[in-house]
């Protein structure tokens, strides 16, 4: 683009400087000067050729400028969409960032095979022996806050690493379910849909009764639909509506379910 702009300006300067001389020489030819009629005609032909090339290059520059504007608008729209998604996540979780109260009794169970290969009727199984989750230690709380702040700063790669480290280092406290949920959200933002499914599924399988269970079920439904598994999507969304009928997640699930063909 820069090269073509320079070339256009160069041609324009040539036209500015040569046109007066060419026009001045033509009368001299008719009065017996040194420039013949053929030479004058040749100069005029070259001048006309330069003008045509300048017009052609200007048209190409305008076309490329239009394409550049379209690209900028597309990038802006994508950024706005991403910013809206993150803002929704922030507002939905503002009340839990400094939460240190343990949720109701949670239960640990065996994780079944990968969710893609699990029959629908066994996706949600009855809980096994209940295990109380401990309140987070000061160290765990700080690690969780640090990871969550990376989401607020939109540093998604670092947030993914931080939440993955958090759930591995602190597998059994009341913030671990939140950690898996946000790990799923971060992976989803980065386009890692199947990895996000695994994180949301871990909340359901390992932390039944957790405050993030209903949101994780809803996410399992929407992400399953996005990767083309409509049957599982319906199952998860209907499960949200059935088990949490008065929740915000149930309202969202009903709205999404109505749009699935």
C-alpha positions as a LaTeX table, in Angstrom:
\begin{tabular}{lrrr}
\hline
Residue & $x$ (\AA) & $y$ (\AA) & $z$ (\AA) \\
\hline
Unk1 & 0.00 & 0.00 & 0.00 \\
Unk2 & 2.78 & 2.41 & 0.93 \\
Unk3 & 4.67 & 1.62 & $-2.28$ \\
Unk4 & 1.61 & 2.34 & $-4.40$ \\
Unk5 & 0.98 & 5.64 & $-2.60$ \\
Unk6 & 4.57 & 6.69 & $-3.30$ \\
Unk7 & 4.19 & 5.68 & $-6.93$ \\
Unk8 & 1.01 & 7.76 & $-7.30$ \\
Unk9 & 2.65 & 10.80 & $-5.75$ \\
Unk10 & 5.66 & 10.33 & $-8.03$ \\
Unk11 & 3.46 & 10.22 & $-11.13$ \\
Unk12 & 1.56 & 13.25 & $-9.91$ \\
Unk13 & 4.82 & 15.21 & $-9.53$ \\
Unk14 & 5.89 & 14.14 & $-13.00$ \\
Unk15 & 2.63 & 15.43 & $-14.40$ \\
Unk16 & 2.95 & 18.72 & $-12.58$ \\
Unk17 & 6.48 & 19.36 & $-13.78$ \\
Unk18 & 6.29 & 17.98 & $-17.30$ \\
Unk19 & 2.90 & 19.24 & $-18.40$ \\
Unk20 & 3.92 & 22.97 & $-18.53$ \\
Unk21 & 7.06 & 22.17 & $-20.49$ \\
Unk22 & 5.21 & 19.98 & $-22.95$ \\
Unk23 & 2.55 & 22.61 & $-23.50$ \\
Unk24 & 5.21 & 25.30 & $-23.87$ \\
Unk25 & 7.13 & 23.31 & $-26.46$ \\
Unk26 & 4.15 & 22.74 & $-28.74$ \\
Unk27 & 3.90 & 26.38 & $-29.91$ \\
Unk28 & 7.65 & 26.39 & $-30.52$ \\
Unk29 & 7.24 & 23.49 & $-32.92$ \\
Unk30 & 4.76 & 25.42 & $-34.99$ \\
Unk31 & 7.09 & 28.46 & $-35.09$ \\
Unk32 & 10.07 & 26.53 & $-36.33$ \\
Unk33 & 11.57 & 25.59 & $-32.91$ \\
Unk34 & 13.61 & 22.51 & $-32.17$ \\
Unk35 & 10.69 & 20.21 & $-31.13$ \\
Unk36 & 9.05 & 18.43 & $-34.06$ \\
Unk37 & 5.37 & 17.63 & $-34.28$ \\
Unk38 & 6.11 & 13.92 & $-33.85$ \\
Unk39 & 8.12 & 14.57 & $-30.69$ \\
Unk40 & 5.33 & 16.73 & $-29.29$ \\
Unk41 & 2.77 & 14.04 & $-30.08$ \\
Unk42 & 4.97 & 11.46 & $-28.41$ \\
Unk43 & 5.25 & 13.57 & $-25.27$ \\
Unk44 & 1.51 & 14.10 & $-25.18$ \\
Unk45 & 0.98 & 10.35 & $-25.58$ \\
Unk46 & 3.34 & 9.68 & $-22.67$ \\
Unk47 & 1.55 & 12.29 & $-20.58$ \\
Unk48 & $-1.82$ & 10.69 & $-21.31$ \\
Unk49 & $-0.41$ & 7.26 & $-20.44$ \\
Unk50 & 0.87 & 8.57 & $-17.12$ \\
Unk51 & $-2.52$ & 10.06 & $-16.37$ \\
Unk52 & $-4.26$ & 6.74 & $-17.08$ \\
Unk53 & $-1.82$ & 4.86 & $-14.84$ \\
Unk54 & $-2.37$ & 7.36 & $-12.04$ \\
Unk55 & $-6.13$ & 6.93 & $-12.32$ \\
Unk56 & $-5.79$ & 3.16 & $-12.32$ \\
Unk57 & $-3.55$ & 3.17 & $-9.26$ \\
Unk58 & $-5.86$ & 5.59 & $-7.46$ \\
Unk59 & $-8.76$ & 3.22 & $-8.07$ \\
Unk60 & $-6.80$ & 0.30 & $-6.63$ \\
Unk61 & $-5.84$ & 2.35 & $-3.58$ \\
Unk62 & $-9.47$ & 3.29 & $-2.98$ \\
Unk63 & $-10.49$ & $-0.37$ & $-3.32$ \\
Unk64 & $-7.86$ & $-1.47$ & $-0.84$ \\
Unk65 & $-8.87$ & 1.32 & 1.51 \\
Unk66 & $-12.44$ & 0.03 & 1.41 \\
Unk67 & $-11.28$ & $-3.52$ & 2.19 \\
Unk68 & $-9.19$ & $-2.21$ & 5.09 \\
Unk69 & $-12.21$ & $-0.39$ & 6.53 \\
Unk70 & $-14.26$ & $-3.59$ & 6.32 \\
Unk71 & $-11.51$ & $-5.51$ & 8.14 \\
Unk72 & $-11.35$ & $-2.89$ & 10.90 \\
Unk73 & $-15.13$ & $-2.97$ & 11.32 \\
Unk74 & $-15.08$ & $-6.78$ & 11.54 \\
Unk75 & $-12.35$ & $-6.72$ & 14.18 \\
Unk76 & $-14.22$ & $-4.06$ & 16.14 \\
Unk77 & $-17.43$ & $-6.13$ & 16.09 \\
Unk78 & $-15.55$ & $-9.20$ & 17.34 \\
Unk79 & $-13.99$ & $-7.20$ & 20.17 \\
Unk80 & $-17.37$ & $-5.75$ & 21.17 \\
Unk81 & $-18.91$ & $-9.23$ & 21.23 \\
Unk82 & $-16.07$ & $-10.59$ & 23.37 \\
Unk83 & $-16.25$ & $-7.59$ & 25.69 \\
Unk84 & $-20.00$ & $-8.15$ & 26.19 \\
Unk85 & $-19.46$ & $-11.81$ & 27.03 \\
Unk86 & $-16.79$ & $-10.98$ & 29.60 \\
Unk87 & $-18.92$ & $-8.19$ & 31.12 \\
Unk88 & $-21.78$ & $-10.65$ & 31.58 \\
Unk89 & $-19.43$ & $-13.09$ & 33.29 \\
Unk90 & $-18.12$ & $-10.34$ & 35.56 \\
Unk91 & $-21.56$ & $-9.16$ & 36.66 \\
Unk92 & $-22.75$ & $-12.71$ & 37.24 \\
Unk93 & $-19.85$ & $-13.50$ & 39.56 \\
Unk94 & $-19.28$ & $-10.19$ & 41.35 \\
Unk95 & $-20.91$ & $-11.48$ & 44.53 \\
Unk96 & $-18.70$ & $-14.56$ & 44.76 \\
Unk97 & $-15.21$ & $-13.14$ & 44.26 \\
Unk98 & $-14.49$ & $-12.79$ & 47.99 \\
Unk99 & $-16.82$ & $-15.53$ & 49.15 \\
Unk100 & $-15.22$ & $-17.61$ & 51.86 \\
Unk101 & $-18.33$ & $-19.43$ & 53.12 \\
Unk102 & $-18.41$ & $-23.15$ & 52.37 \\
Unk103 & $-21.40$ & $-24.28$ & 50.26 \\
Unk104 & $-23.79$ & $-27.03$ & 51.44 \\
Unk105 & $-22.51$ & $-30.58$ & 51.92 \\
Unk106 & $-20.90$ & $-31.70$ & 48.67 \\
Unk107 & $-20.15$ & $-35.22$ & 47.55 \\
Unk108 & $-17.21$ & $-36.72$ & 45.66 \\
Unk109 & $-17.81$ & $-39.43$ & 43.10 \\
Unk110 & $-16.01$ & $-41.29$ & 40.37 \\
Unk111 & $-15.76$ & $-39.40$ & 37.07 \\
Unk112 & $-17.17$ & $-41.51$ & 34.23 \\
Unk113 & $-15.57$ & $-41.87$ & 30.83 \\
Unk114 & $-15.09$ & $-38.82$ & 28.63 \\
Unk115 & $-18.32$ & $-36.92$ & 28.29 \\
Unk116 & $-18.42$ & $-37.34$ & 24.50 \\
Unk117 & $-18.67$ & $-41.15$ & 24.90 \\
Unk118 & $-21.06$ & $-41.23$ & 27.87 \\
Unk119 & $-24.70$ & $-42.30$ & 27.27 \\
Unk120 & $-27.19$ & $-39.55$ & 27.98 \\
Unk121 & $-29.01$ & $-41.49$ & 30.67 \\
Unk122 & $-25.79$ & $-41.73$ & 32.73 \\
Unk123 & $-24.51$ & $-38.16$ & 32.33 \\
Unk124 & $-25.85$ & $-37.21$ & 35.76 \\
Unk125 & $-25.60$ & $-40.02$ & 38.34 \\
Unk126 & $-26.74$ & $-40.21$ & 41.98 \\
Unk127 & $-24.12$ & $-38.87$ & 44.41 \\
Unk128 & $-22.06$ & $-41.23$ & 46.50 \\
Unk129 & $-20.75$ & $-40.81$ & 50.03 \\
Unk130 & $-20.92$ & $-37.12$ & 51.05 \\
Unk131 & $-17.73$ & $-35.31$ & 51.94 \\
Unk132 & $-17.69$ & $-31.87$ & 53.51 \\
Unk133 & $-15.61$ & $-29.33$ & 51.66 \\
Unk134 & $-13.32$ & $-27.27$ & 53.83 \\
Unk135 & $-13.29$ & $-23.46$ & 53.78 \\
Unk136 & $-10.35$ & $-22.20$ & 51.72 \\
Unk137 & $-7.13$ & $-21.42$ & 53.47 \\
Unk138 & $-5.67$ & $-17.95$ & 53.14 \\
Unk139 & $-3.27$ & $-19.30$ & 50.55 \\
Unk140 & $-6.09$ & $-20.89$ & 48.53 \\
Unk141 & $-8.21$ & $-17.74$ & 48.70 \\
Unk142 & $-5.31$ & $-15.62$ & 47.45 \\
Unk143 & $-4.57$ & $-18.04$ & 44.60 \\
Unk144 & $-8.23$ & $-17.99$ & 43.57 \\
Unk145 & $-8.41$ & $-14.18$ & 43.70 \\
Unk146 & $-5.22$ & $-13.88$ & 41.64 \\
Unk147 & $-6.61$ & $-16.22$ & 38.98 \\
Unk148 & $-9.95$ & $-14.44$ & 38.89 \\
Unk149 & $-8.31$ & $-11.02$ & 38.57 \\
Unk150 & $-6.61$ & $-12.24$ & 35.40 \\
Unk151 & $-10.09$ & $-12.71$ & 33.89 \\
Unk152 & $-11.01$ & $-9.18$ & 34.90 \\
Unk153 & $-7.86$ & $-8.00$ & 33.12 \\
Unk154 & $-8.76$ & $-10.16$ & 30.07 \\
Unk155 & $-5.49$ & $-12.07$ & 30.27 \\
Unk156 & $-7.13$ & $-15.33$ & 29.30 \\
Unk157 & $-4.04$ & $-17.44$ & 28.64 \\
Unk158 & $-2.64$ & $-16.60$ & 32.07 \\
Unk159 & $-6.07$ & $-17.07$ & 33.68 \\
Unk160 & $-6.37$ & $-20.56$ & 32.20 \\
Unk161 & $-2.97$ & $-21.52$ & 33.59 \\
Unk162 & $-3.75$ & $-19.97$ & 36.98 \\
Unk163 & $-7.11$ & $-21.73$ & 37.41 \\
Unk164 & $-5.66$ & $-25.06$ & 36.25 \\
Unk165 & $-2.94$ & $-24.71$ & 38.89 \\
Unk166 & $-5.51$ & $-23.68$ & 41.51 \\
Unk167 & $-7.79$ & $-26.71$ & 41.09 \\
Unk168 & $-4.78$ & $-29.05$ & 41.12 \\
Unk169 & $-3.23$ & $-27.47$ & 44.20 \\
Unk170 & $-6.51$ & $-27.14$ & 46.15 \\
Unk171 & $-8.82$ & $-29.98$ & 45.02 \\
Unk172 & $-11.20$ & $-30.14$ & 48.00 \\
Unk173 & $-12.14$ & $-26.68$ & 49.27 \\
Unk174 & $-15.31$ & $-24.69$ & 48.77 \\
Unk175 & $-13.76$ & $-22.60$ & 45.97 \\
Unk176 & $-12.59$ & $-25.55$ & 43.89 \\
Unk177 & $-15.96$ & $-25.91$ & 42.14 \\
Unk178 & $-15.81$ & $-22.22$ & 41.26 \\
Unk179 & $-12.30$ & $-22.75$ & 39.95 \\
Unk180 & $-13.42$ & $-25.50$ & 37.57 \\
Unk181 & $-16.36$ & $-23.38$ & 36.40 \\
Unk182 & $-14.17$ & $-20.39$ & 35.57 \\
Unk183 & $-11.60$ & $-22.66$ & 33.98 \\
Unk184 & $-14.40$ & $-23.79$ & 31.66 \\
Unk185 & $-15.41$ & $-20.20$ & 30.91 \\
Unk186 & $-11.84$ & $-19.19$ & 30.07 \\
Unk187 & $-11.40$ & $-22.18$ & 27.78 \\
Unk188 & $-14.72$ & $-21.36$ & 26.11 \\
Unk189 & $-13.66$ & $-17.77$ & 25.44 \\
Unk190 & $-10.52$ & $-19.11$ & 23.76 \\
Unk191 & $-12.50$ & $-21.47$ & 21.53 \\
Unk192 & $-11.55$ & $-24.68$ & 23.39 \\
Unk193 & $-15.10$ & $-26.01$ & 23.49 \\
Unk194 & $-14.39$ & $-29.67$ & 24.32 \\
Unk195 & $-11.94$ & $-28.76$ & 27.08 \\
Unk196 & $-14.57$ & $-26.39$ & 28.45 \\
Unk197 & $-17.07$ & $-29.28$ & 28.51 \\
Unk198 & $-14.66$ & $-31.30$ & 30.65 \\
Unk199 & $-14.29$ & $-28.47$ & 33.16 \\
Unk200 & $-18.06$ & $-27.87$ & 33.45 \\
Unk201 & $-18.65$ & $-31.61$ & 33.71 \\
Unk202 & $-16.17$ & $-31.81$ & 36.61 \\
Unk203 & $-18.31$ & $-29.36$ & 38.57 \\
Unk204 & $-21.35$ & $-31.63$ & 38.06 \\
Unk205 & $-19.54$ & $-34.88$ & 38.75 \\
Unk206 & $-17.31$ & $-33.89$ & 41.66 \\
Unk207 & $-19.27$ & $-31.10$ & 43.35 \\
Unk208 & $-23.01$ & $-31.94$ & 43.26 \\
Unk209 & $-24.99$ & $-29.37$ & 45.22 \\
Unk210 & $-22.39$ & $-26.69$ & 44.53 \\
Unk211 & $-23.63$ & $-23.17$ & 43.81 \\
Unk212 & $-22.14$ & $-23.41$ & 40.31 \\
Unk213 & $-23.90$ & $-26.66$ & 39.44 \\
Unk214 & $-26.88$ & $-25.05$ & 37.70 \\
Unk215 & $-24.66$ & $-22.67$ & 35.70 \\
Unk216 & $-22.41$ & $-25.57$ & 34.70 \\
Unk217 & $-25.41$ & $-27.60$ & 33.51 \\
Unk218 & $-26.57$ & $-24.67$ & 31.40 \\
Unk219 & $-23.10$ & $-24.28$ & 29.89 \\
Unk220 & $-22.94$ & $-28.01$ & 29.14 \\
Unk221 & $-26.19$ & $-27.61$ & 27.22 \\
Unk222 & $-25.19$ & $-24.57$ & 25.18 \\
Unk223 & $-21.68$ & $-25.80$ & 24.38 \\
Unk224 & $-22.99$ & $-29.25$ & 23.39 \\
Unk225 & $-25.33$ & $-27.54$ & 20.95 \\
Unk226 & $-22.51$ & $-25.39$ & 19.57 \\
Unk227 & $-20.41$ & $-28.45$ & 18.74 \\
Unk228 & $-23.39$ & $-30.13$ & 17.06 \\
Unk229 & $-24.58$ & $-32.54$ & 19.79 \\
Unk230 & $-28.20$ & $-31.42$ & 19.91 \\
Unk231 & $-29.45$ & $-34.46$ & 21.83 \\
Unk232 & $-27.13$ & $-33.89$ & 24.77 \\
Unk233 & $-27.83$ & $-30.16$ & 24.62 \\
Unk234 & $-31.57$ & $-30.79$ & 25.10 \\
Unk235 & $-30.87$ & $-33.21$ & 27.95 \\
Unk236 & $-28.72$ & $-30.74$ & 29.91 \\
Unk237 & $-31.04$ & $-27.79$ & 29.34 \\
Unk238 & $-34.10$ & $-29.77$ & 30.36 \\
Unk239 & $-32.23$ & $-30.98$ & 33.45 \\
Unk240 & $-31.54$ & $-27.37$ & 34.47 \\
Unk241 & $-35.23$ & $-26.49$ & 34.12 \\
Unk242 & $-36.34$ & $-29.58$ & 36.02 \\
Unk243 & $-33.89$ & $-29.37$ & 38.92 \\
Unk244 & $-33.60$ & $-25.58$ & 39.29 \\
Unk245 & $-36.95$ & $-24.23$ & 38.05 \\
Unk246 & $-36.73$ & $-20.85$ & 39.79 \\
Unk247 & $-33.13$ & $-20.07$ & 38.88 \\
Unk248 & $-31.75$ & $-17.64$ & 36.34 \\
Unk249 & $-30.03$ & $-20.59$ & 34.67 \\
Unk250 & $-33.43$ & $-22.25$ & 34.15 \\
Unk251 & $-34.77$ & $-19.10$ & 32.47 \\
Unk252 & $-31.77$ & $-18.97$ & 30.17 \\
Unk253 & $-32.07$ & $-22.70$ & 29.47 \\
Unk254 & $-35.74$ & $-22.37$ & 28.51 \\
Unk255 & $-34.94$ & $-19.52$ & 26.15 \\
Unk256 & $-32.07$ & $-21.40$ & 24.54 \\
Unk257 & $-34.06$ & $-24.63$ & 24.33 \\
Unk258 & $-36.81$ & $-22.90$ & 22.38 \\
Unk259 & $-34.28$ & $-21.97$ & 19.68 \\
Unk260 & $-32.86$ & $-25.47$ & 19.18 \\
Unk261 & $-34.27$ & $-27.10$ & 16.04 \\
\hline
\end{tabular}
